[in-house]
Amino acid sequence: MKKITIAIDGFSSTGKSTLAKQLAQKLQYVYVDSGAMYRAVALYVLEHKLIAVKVLDKATLIDHLPRINLAFRYNESLKASEIYLNGVNVNTAIRSMEVSNTVSTVATVPEVRQQLVALQQHMGKAKGIVMDGRDIGSVVFPDAELKLFMTASADKRAQRRFEELKRSGIEVTYEAVLDNITSRDHLDSTRKDSPLFKVNDAIEIDNSNMSLDEQFEKVLALVNSKLQSITN
Ligand code: DC
């Protein structure tokens, strides 16, 4: 069976990665969380103190870029890929609120984007990939056979994210989560380089009132009809 590229874009906490993982597992495709890559660079920025009171030292970050090595390694027991920053597993560290509050600023730097986009395109060369992010259908894989654009109300997203963080033992208030989500929405969709927007050929999925199963069935039907149309 022919393999396709599936690009999933959308606002923060719309469940892009959950859907992408489900699809990759079902189709036996590679899953890449491009947001994890931006988060790992943001973690590097924090660890090297390249940001102070929300002001990023862009020049030094650009200087350091050749020293930032990112890789995904498959964890057999978790049955999932984990991200490594310069050889260190940072899969949990990149989910902290501190990283969440820094990442959108880091993601505005064109030199950072160029380096990560090149890596993402390399990973997707052989197709059979599901990648989620903000610019996957517009910049990384403009020729992707299937493009999805996920949305949900800010309130629903904040509630889901708050529950998720609570479950993983991270202490945070609902207001802080909502605030982070709305400010990331703004930064992600208004930045100059590769802003988040729905490309014309993307299919919008608003999952405010959809269960995970309903969403998966709906998207799987889209994938199957695409696969059929290209094999015929
Ligand atoms: O998907 P996420 O919330 O983990 O992504 C974290 C941040 O990274 C998000 O606020 C914007 C940025 N990002 C981006 O600019 N481009 C991507 N392809 C993926 C993420």
Boltz pocket constraint, residues with backbone or C-beta under 6 A from the ligand:
constraints:
  - pocket:
      binder: B
      contacts: [[A, 12], [A, 13], [A, 34], [A, 35], [A, 36], [A, 38], [A, 39], [A, 100], [A, 103], [A, 104], [A, 107], [A, 132], [A, 133], [A, 134], [A, 135], [A, 136], [A, 184], [A, 188], [A, 194]]
      max_distance: 6.0
